[in-house]
């Protein structure tokens, strides 16, 4: 029989072991091996059978065992040490407090639609969520005062299995919040034993409905993560399901989720700060466009909320922008959330809806694709993200370049290089992804990975080659056993009987070159590129002297039939009896699977269609475990490949026929494995060590280790984005006069810009034959119309000339000084330009708006060029 309702009953812990609840309630255990050891000691078998989930473990272990542990002096000593270590971790000053201090923001609200923190909290689908989880964990380790904001999906993302024919199947098991490491955010009940009523967030929706949500709190070390949940009986059925599953449902379902995440998320942060006394955020960080509606709530707070300052819409936008950071992760237009303009108008009508009182026409304009090539019927969440953030970034240098091209229509008068989208390359959280044995080995040699210096991994030079090789074999063997266990389970779910699965005991070999490939399965990641020539792949797998083995995993979106076909193609190849001991596809790729996979692989394969990989952090995790990357030069690999830390797969850029391009790049992949990768792995010295391979491992750790750490990434965010955003926010929010002045100035400049023109440009000081060392004098006569010289900057832009169209390459910008004013708003500007390089030279002159509170020359989108 089937229960009509389920819930979890949490155990009552005896007082001597009560600290187990404290440890289980903070997700720091997920990246702290010593705390995991404590839980393993409670009941080793149950620790494994519960998927290393402390909450489940404590729910299943019997009271007799807990009483027994209460009198176990050795266990209590270990427990007390772990609890004391956690308290010190939570309270002691860390890098941010010691280094950044009061100059940095006192609070940062970080919004993301998904978080990959641990497998026991399945609120993630892929790289975006894993990155968000690493961001929070690293903020905790560094002491960055972050508050995470997301949604609590009752079904999480789907669990993947395979049919007998190898077709992806999805299941959505219900998650019980009482069985997760979560607590409800409650109102404070002063002087009472009553825990207080759960906080309720309410949002007006289309049709006069009200969406209610409660707020669950996950503690990620020092960082609180607020997760909104709409599974409340008071909600109508269609609204109760808003947080049913990640990235599921119709377009209207998605817009409801994003309204809840952005607008409800801001209200949840306000409630959390009010209840706990935490500082109100000075900086709001939008991790991808899904949370972009948060800017609308902040505008509402400043314009029409009863407790707000009553600013104009324009001034409120300036306040919101000053403290907002927007990170885009999307290198393909199809990955951006775009809603029908009519649907957005339906939800955000004047006087009602999520942000009542905010003018609908002004709101709709924020997401309008009102540029060449844009769709006037669409509301673009990324476009709104850029318009409501004064600072924006991509997640690798190449992705920043791609993003500037994708969104250049927002700044049409500027070259792509000046589009105000920077880049901070992603990093990964070493304590989560690096094998414990690797971290312990380098720690014994004196490495200080927390310090984040460029020589942090140089200690690997002191580790003998046989120790490096022995450790890699140990990690490879652990992966082999994990693969066999998972493969047997998968085949059982596909209908195989135990009698049919004897072959699984011989799958993979701990002494064979092991290549890993695991990621989401959209078409551009090219899961099946390795299958372009099946016979050649088969020959590589079965080579009599230099065999290769492949471990593959990944999920296709439930609505992506093409992705599912790619998985089926791989599975059918891997099912063949002659190769199934050398290639496996493991379903239900998640954090728990990934943690032994990265350390156990010798090579990490990544073959996306360039330049569609925004960053690709999986290869970073492999590198930190001594794995070598074999990748298309895309994402982070394009930035940090140096010719000695792995292999670059040649890319057939410019080949228009996609099949031809795939054939060329697959052939290059086969040849690299056959002629370079495998020979180097199996080229051993007299004592059985592949010395050249080991040197590549050492070089990988030294050259990539400091760069790919999330501590480097987050320090970059603090230095380049969070601290400057906090300064801007403080400057403009001090009494809001700065916002009012800036908004008025922008309005005045935009309305008067048509009157700005460059009448004439003169140059002098160079003879018929210019030489290096000459000085070029440039004079520009500029009409400013209704604007004053302090409103603008006149610049000379100069540099090498390339091509037949006189394009300036790597231009240098220098200001011209105001020299003289004439009647009628006409002015003379002058500057001297040194000619310090030989070769073709060119220059031009332009006029830009100038204001102390602008962060980029292109911010207003206004520029006048000399003709």
N, C-alpha and C positions, 0 to 999 in steps of 0.2 A: 504494500500500500504506500501511497505517496502523501507526504505532509503538505498541508495547504500553506504553511508558513514555517520559516526557520529563523533561528537566531543562535548566537553563541553565548554560552555561559562562561564567564571568565573565572579562573580559580581564585581562591583566597589563599595567599601565601603565608606560611608561618613566619612570625616576626624575624627569626634569625636569617631567613633567606628572602626577606621582603625586597632586598635590593635587586633580585632577579627581575621584578616588575619594572624597576627603575631602568635597568639595562635594556630590557625588551622594548620599553616605551620610547627609546631614542634610537633612531636608525643609524647612529654611529656604529652600532655593532656590525652593520653590513660591510664596513671597510676596516674593522679593527679586529685582527685575528685573535688577540688575547681575550677579547670579550666572547668571541665565537668559541674559544676553548672552554670557557666557563659553561656555556650552554651545552657543549658536547659532553662535558663531564656530568651533567644532570642525568642524561640517558643517551649513550652513544648511538644505539640503534634507532631510538625515536628521533634523535636529532637528524639522522639521515632520512628516515622515512617521512618526516614532516617537511622535507625540502629545506632543511636548515632554517626553519621559521621559528623564532623564539616564542611568539605568541601561541602558535599551534602546539609547540612543544610543551609549554606550561599548561595548556588546556588538556593535553592528553596524558601527561605523566601523573601517576597516581599520588594520592595524598600520603600513602605510606612511604613512597620514595622521597617526597618533600620533607617528611618528618625525619627520615633517615639522614638526609643531607643537613638538616638543622643541627645535628649533633656530630657532624663530620668536620673536625677541626681543620684538616687540610683544605677541604672544599671551602669552608667559610673564610679561611685566610685568602684564598684565591678570589673569592667573590668580593670580599671587602676591598682587596687591592684594585679590582676592576672598577668597582663603584667609585672609589676615591680617585682613580685615574680619570673617569668620566667627569666627575665634579671639577677637577682641576682643569680639564680640557674646556669645560663650559665657562669657567670663571676667569681664568688667567688671561692677561693681555697677550695678544698674538701679533702677527706681522702688521695688521692694519692699525692696531692701537699703538704699536711701537714706532711705526714709520709714517703713517699718513696723518694720524691725529685729528685735530679739530678742523683742519683744512678740508678734509674729505666729508662727504655727506654723512649725516648722522643716521640716516635711514634710506634704504633703496628698496623699492617694490619691483619685483621681477615677475613678469607675467608670461606664462607659457601654456599652451593647450595640453601638453603632456610632460610627464616627468618619469625618467627611467632611473630609479634610485636602487631598487632591489627587486628581485623576482617575486618576492612575497607581497609587493605592492604593485600589481600589474596595471600601471596607468601610462603606458607608453606603447608606441608602435615601431619606432625606428630611431634614426640618427638624431632627429630634432629633440626627442624626449631624452635620449641618453645624454646628449649634450647639456640639456637643461638640468638633469640630475647631477652631472659632473660639475656644473656651474654652482649649484647649491652646496654640494659637498666641499668643493674647494673654497667657496666663500666661508664656510664654517671653519675649515682648517686655517685660513688666513685671518679670520676674525672680521671679515667684511660684513657690515650690518645689513644683511639682506633679509627681506620677507618674500617668500615664494608664494605665488598665487596661481591656482589652477582649478580644475573641475574633478570631482570624484565620480568616475564612471562606474556604474553599478555592475556592468559586464566587462569593464576594462576593454582591452583589444581582444580579438578573437584568439582562441587556441586552435592551432593548425594540426590536422592529421591528414593521412593519405588514404584514398580508396585502394582497392586491390589493383586498379588500373593506373594508380599513380596520380589521380586527380586531387587537388587540394580540397579539403573539407574544413568547414569552420564550425566551431562550437563557442557559445557565449555563456559560460557558467556564471551564476550569480555570485557576486562578492558580498559578504556580510561585513559591514564596517566594524561590528563588534569583534570580528575575528581578525582584524587588521591592526597594525600598530598606529591607531588613530584615537583621538579623543575629541569630543564635541567642544567647540568654543562656547562657553557659557557666560552669561552676565554674572557679575560679582554680587554675592549676597553677603554684605558686611555684617559681621557679628552673628552669623547663622551657620548651622551645620548643613543647611540646604545648599547643594552645589550651584544653584542658580539656574534660571531658565536658559535653554539653548538660544543662541543668537539667531535671529531671523533676518534674512535679507529679502526685501521685496522690490520687485521691478514691474512697472506697468508694461503691458504687452498690447499687441494689436487687438482690436475688438473690445477694449475695456477690461480685458482679463488682467489678473495680477499673478505674477510668478513668484513663488516663495522658495527660499533655499535656506538650508542650515549650513553651518560651516564646520568642517572637520579639520583638526589640527594634527599634522605629522611633524615630529621634531627630527630634523636632519642635522644632528649635531647641535650647533649653536643657532641654526637657521630654522625659523618656523615656516612651515608650508601650509597654507590655507587652501582647502579643497571644498568647493561648493557642491552641494547635493540637493537635487530637486525631488527626490523620491519621498514626497510627503503627501499624506492623505488629503491635506487641504487643497492641493493642486488639482486642477482638472487633469484627466488622463493624459491628454496630449502634452501638457506642461510637466506632468510628473515624470515623463520619459525624456525630458531634455538632456539629462545626464545619464542616459541608459548605456551608451557605448561610444567609444572613441571613433571619430571620423565615420560615423554611420548616418543613415537616414537621408531624408530629402534635403533640398536646398533650404527650405524653410526651417527644417530641424537644425541645420548648421547655423543659420543666422541667429536662431534662438540661443544656441550654445555660445556663440561669440558675443552676443549681448550680455549673457550671464557672466562670461569670463571677464569681459572688459568692464562693464558698468557694475555688475554685481561684485566683481573682484575689488574695485576701488572701495565700495561700501564695506566689504568684508575687512579690508585693510584698516579703514577708519575705525571699525568696531574693535578690531584686535588692539590697535594702539590705544583706544580709549580705555579698554578693560585692563590691559597689561601695563600701561604707562610707557610703552615703547615710543621712541621718537617718531613723529610723523615723517613719512618719506619725503626727502627733498628731490629724489630722482626716481623716475618711473621708467623701467626698461621693458620694452615690448619685444619679446622673443618671437619674431615672425608676425605677420599681419593679423593672425587670428584674434589677438587681444586688442586690436586697434581702437575699438569703441571706448576704451578707458579714457581716451582724450575727450570724448564727448561728456562723460560724467564729470571730469575735472572742469570743463567749460560750464556745465550746469552749476557746479558748486560755486563758481565765481560770478555767475551772472544772475541766476534766479533763485538759488537756494536761500532760505530765510536767514541762515547764519553767515552767508557769504558777503563779500564786499560790494556786490552789485555793479560789477564792471560791465562795460560794453562787450559784445561778442568779440570784436577785434582785439581788445585789450586782454580778454580771457585767453584767446588763442596764443598770444605772446607769452603769457604766464605759463600756460600748459607746455608750449614748445620749449621754453628755456630749460626745463628740467626733465625733458623726455629724450630717451635714447631708443632708436629703432634698429633692430638687427634683422636683416633679410637673409634667409637661408636658401632662397629659391633661384636656381640658375635657368629655369625654363618657365615661360609665361603660363603654361598649363598648370603649374604648381601654385599659382596665386589664387586666393579666394576672390571671386568676382560674383557679385549678386546683381540681380535685376534691379535697376534704379526704382522701378515701380514697387518692388517688394520692400526695399529700404524705406521708400516714402510711406508705404502702408504701416510700417512699424514705428516710424519716427514723425508722425504727424504733429503739427503745432499744438501745444497745449495738452498733449497726452502722450502715452507711450513711455519708453524707458527714461527719457530725459525731458520731461514736460517743461515747456517754456523756451526751449532752445529752438530758434527758427529753423524750420525744416529745410528751407531753400539754402541757407548758409551751411547747414549740416551736409546736405547732398552734394554741395559744391566741393567739399573736402575730398570726396572719393571719386570725383568725376574724371573721366578720361578725356578731358577737353584739350587734347593736343593732336597733332597730325598722326593719323593711324589709330587713334583711340576710338572706342565704341561709345557713342553718346548715351546708349541705353544701359550702360553698366556702371555699377558702383564697385570700385577697386579698393580692396582693403589695404594693399601695399601702398597704393598712391596716397590714401588717407594717412597711413603710417609715416610716410615721408613728409607730408604737409604738416603733421602735428608733432614732429620731432625735429629739434634743432640739430641733432647729431644722429648720423646713421652710418651703418657699416655692413659690409659683407663679411664672410667667414674664412676667407683666404685672399691672398693678393690677387690671384687670377679671378676669383669670384667677385671681388670688388670691381675689377675691370669689366667683367661681364655685366654686373649690376649697373654700372654707369652707362653701359650701352643700352641695356634693357629699359632703363627709366630716363634716358636722356631727353625724352619728349617733355618732361616737366621743366627742363631748362634749355629750351631750343636754341637760344642765342649763344650758347657756350660750347666749346669743344668738350668731348666726353671726358678728357682728363681733368676738367674743372667741375664736373658734376659733383656735388657735395655728398658723396658716398665713399667713406673710407673703407678700411679693412682691418680686422683683427683675426688672425688665423686661430682656429679652434685649438684646443688642447684636451688632454684626457687626464682623468683623476687616477694617478698611479696606484694609491692604496686599493682602489677597486679592481683595477685591471691587470696589475702586475703580480705574477705568482709570488706567494709568500717567500718561497725559497730564494727567488732572485733578489727581493728586497733585503732579506736577511744576509745574503752573501755580500752585497755591496755595502750594507751597513757595517758588517764586520771589518770591511776594508776602510771604513771611515767616511763613506759618502754621506753628504748632507743634502738630500734631495729637496727638503723644505726650503733651504736657502736659495735654491733656484739659480745658482751661478752657472756660467758657461762651461765650467770644468767639473760640474757635479758628478759626471759619470766617468771621469778619467781614472778612477780607481780600478776600473776593469782591466787596465793594463797590468795590474799587480796580481790578477787572478790567473793561476796556471791554466794552460790550454786544456789539460786533461780534466780539470775541474769544470771549466765551461762546457766541455763536450759531454761530460757525465751528467751535468745538470740538465742540459737540453734533452738528453736521452730519457732521463727520469720524467721530465714533463711530457715528452712525446708518448711514453708508455702510459702515463696517467690518462692522456687523451684517448689512446687506443682502447683502454678499458671502459672509459665513459662512452665512447662511440658504440662499442659492442652492446653495452647495456641499453642505450637508447635505440639502437637499430633493432634489437630483439623486441623491444616494446612496440616499436612502430610496425614491424611485421606482424606481431600478434594482433594489433588493431586492424591491420589490413586483412586479417582472416587466416593467417598461417597458424598451424598447430606446432606445439613444441617439437614434434618429431621431424618437422620440416626445417628446423632452424639450427641444426648442428653446425652448418657452415659459418654461422655468425661468429663462432669461437675463433675462426681463422681470419676474420676481417681485419685488415691493416696489420702493419708490422712495425714495432718500435724502432727498427733499424733502417727503415726506408724513408727517403726524402718525402716529407709531408707538406702539401700545399693546401692552404685554407682559402675558402671563398664564402663569405656569409654577409648578407645584406638584404634590404628590401628588393623586390623584383619588379620594378618598372622597366619598360623596354630599354631605356637609355643606359641602364647598368649592365645590360647584355650578359645575363646569366649563361646563355648558351653559346657564347662566342667560342668557347673551348670545343664545341661540338660541330664547328663548321666542317671539319674533316674527321669524322668519327674514327676512321681506320688509323689516322695518324695519332689521335689521342690514345687509341687502344695500344698502339705500339709503344708510346711513352710509358703507359701504365705497366705494360708487361715486359719491358726491356729486360733481357736476361742478366745484365750486369749493372744497369743503372735505373732500376724501376722508380716510378713516381706513384704516390698515392694522394688522392684528393678527398677532402672533407668539405661538403657543400651544405649550406643552409640558407633559408630565407622565406619570407612570406610575401605573397601577392595580395594586393588589396582585394577584399571580397567581391568588388564590382569589376575587377580587371580580368576579364576572360583571357586576354592575350598573355598576361603574366602567368596565369594558371597553366596555360598551354606550355609555356617555357619550362615551368617546374615539371610538368608531366614528361616533357622531352628528356630532361636530365634524369628523372627517376627511371624511365624506361631503359635508358642506356645503362644506368647504374645497377639495374635489376639483372642484367645479363650475367649468366653463370660464369663466363670466362673472366669478367672484370670486377665482379661484385666484391671481391676481397681487396680491391685497390681503389674503388671510388664509392662514396656513400653520400646520399642526401638525407639529412636529418630534419624531420619536421619540428615545428614549434620552436623556432629560434628565439631565445630570450637571454636575459642576463645570466641565468644559471648555466645555460649551455655555453655561452661565450667565455665565461671565466676560465674553464680549462682549455678551450679551443685556441685562444690567442697564444698562451705559453707553449702549447703542444705543437704548434706549426713551425716549420723551418722557413717557409715562404708564405707571404700573404699576397694573394692575387687580386688585382682590381683592374677591370678593363671597361670603364664606362666610355660612352661616346663623348669625346672631348668637345666642348668645355662644359658639360652638363653636370659634373660632380662639384657641388659647392665646396666641400672640403674633404669628406671621406675619412673620418677619424678611426675607422677600424684598423687601417694600416699603421696608425700611430700606436695603438695598443699592442699590435704584434711587434713593432720595433722595440718597445720598452721591455719586451720579453725576449729580446735577442733574435727576433725574426727578421728576415730580409724581405723588402718589398719588391714585387714584380708588378709594375703598374704603368698604365698610360699616364703621361705627364699632364695630370689634371688635378684640380684641388690643391691640397697641401703638398703633394708630391712634386708638382711643377715648381714649387717654391724652394724645396729643400733637398731634392735629389742632387747628389754631387758626383755621381759616376762610380762611387766606391761603396755606397750604403744600400745597394740593391741594383735593380735593373729597370730601365725605362723601355716600355714597349713602344716601338715606333708608331706614330699616329699618321693615318692617311688623310690628314686635313686637306680639304679642297676637293676630294673625290666626291662627286655629287651622287653617284649611284650607291645607295646604302649597302646593297649586297656586295658590290665590288669592294667597298671600303671594309666591310666585315671580313671578306676573304683575305685582303691584304694584311689586316691587323692580326687575324687569327694565325696566318702563316708566320708572321713575325713572332708571335707568342710561342708557337711550336718550336721555332728555330732557337729562340732564347733558352727554352727549357732543355732542349736536346743538346745544344752545342756549348752552352755556358753554365746554366744553373746546375743541372745534374752532374756534369763532369767535375765541377768544383766541389760539390757535396761529397762525391765518392773518391776524390783524389786524396788519398791518405798517405801519411808518412809510414816509416817502418814500424812505428808504435801505434798505428791505427788511427791517428788523428788527422782530420782534414785541415791542415794548418792555414791554408788560404781562406777557407770558409770561416774559421774561428777569428781570423783577423778582420774579416768583413763584419762579423758579429760585434767585435770590439768597436770597430769604427762606427757602426750603426748606433750603438749605445752612446758613444762619445759625441757624435755629430748631431744626432737627432734627439737624444734623451732630454737635454735641457730645453729644446725648442718645443717638443710636443706635450710637455707637461701643462696641465690646466692651471697650475700655479703661475706659470708665465703668462698664460692667456688672461687670467683674472687680474694680474698686476697690470697688464696692458689696458684692460677695461677701466680699472681704477684710475690709472694715470692719464689715459687719453680721452676717456669719456665721462666717467662718474664724477671725478673731481672738477673738471671744467663745467659739467652740467650743474653741479651743485653751486659753483660760483655764479653761473649765469642766473640760476634760480634765486639765489640770495640777493643778487643785485637787482633783479627785476621785481622780486616779491617783497622787498623790504617794506614799502608802504604802497605798492602798486602804482606809484606815480611813474616809475620807469616804464611799466607796461603801457600805461595810458599814453605816455610820450612817444614810445616806440611805435605803437599802433597808429597814432596820428601822423607820425613822420612817414611811415610806410605808405599810408593812404595818400599823403600829399605828394610823395615822390612818384608813386605809380601814376597818379592822375596827371602829373606834369611831365612825365618822361618823354612823351611824344615831342615836347619842345626842345629836347636835348639833341644837338647835332655837332659834328666836327666839320667846321667850315673849310679848314685848310691846314695842311701839314707841310712844314719846310724842314730841310736838313742842310747842314753845313759842316765844314771841318775836314772833309775827306776829298782828296784829289781824285783825278780820273782813275788812278790806280790805288785802291785802298790797300793798306798794309797792316799787319798785326802790330798793335801798339797805337794805332791812330784813335782819335776820339771823334765820335759822330755826335754832332749837336742837333737835337730834335726840338722843333718848335711847333706847337699845335694851337690853333685858334678855335675856340669852342664856344658855342652859344648854349647857355644853360636855361634860357627861358625864365620860368618862374622860380627856378632853384638857385641856391646860393653856392659859392665855391665849397663851403663846409659840408654840403650835402653829397658831394661827389669826390671821386678820385680819378684823375686822368693818368693813364698808364701808357708806357711804350712797351710793346711786346716784341721781342727780337730773338733771333737764333738762326741756326742753320736752315737752309731751304732744301727741300727734297722734292723730287718729282717735277713734272712739267706744269703743275698748277700752283707753284710757289707756296706749297704747304710748309709751315714752320715746324721743324722737328725739335722736340725738347725745348720749347720756348722759355725764355727768361722774362720775367715781368719786373719792371721798375717804374716807380712813380715819377710823374713830371711835376715840377713845382709850379705853383701859381705865381706868375710874374707880373701880370698887369690886368686891370679891369677897364673895360670900355663901356660906353653907353649902350643901352639896349640889351643888357645881359650877356655881352660878349666878353671873353676872357682869353688871355694868352698864357700858355703853359710852356715850360722848357725843361730839358734834361740833357745830360751828356751820357752817351753810351760808349764804353770802351770796346774796341774790336780786339778781342784776345784770342781768336781762333782763325786759322786760315780756312778757305773754302767758301762755298756759296753762302751768302748772308742776306737776311731780309728782316724787315720790321714793319709793324703797324702800330696804330694808336687806338685806344678805346677809352670810354668813359663808363664808370661803374658808380652805383650808389655807395655812399660811405657813412657808416654809423658805428659807434664804439660797441654797440650790442649785437652787431652782426657777426656770425661765426665763419662765414664763407663768402667769397665775392659773388657767388651765384645765388645767394639766398633769396633775393627778390626776383631773380630771373630777368632783371633789367640790365641791358648793356647796349651801348652805341659804339659802332666800329667806324673807323675812317674808311672812306670809299675811294 
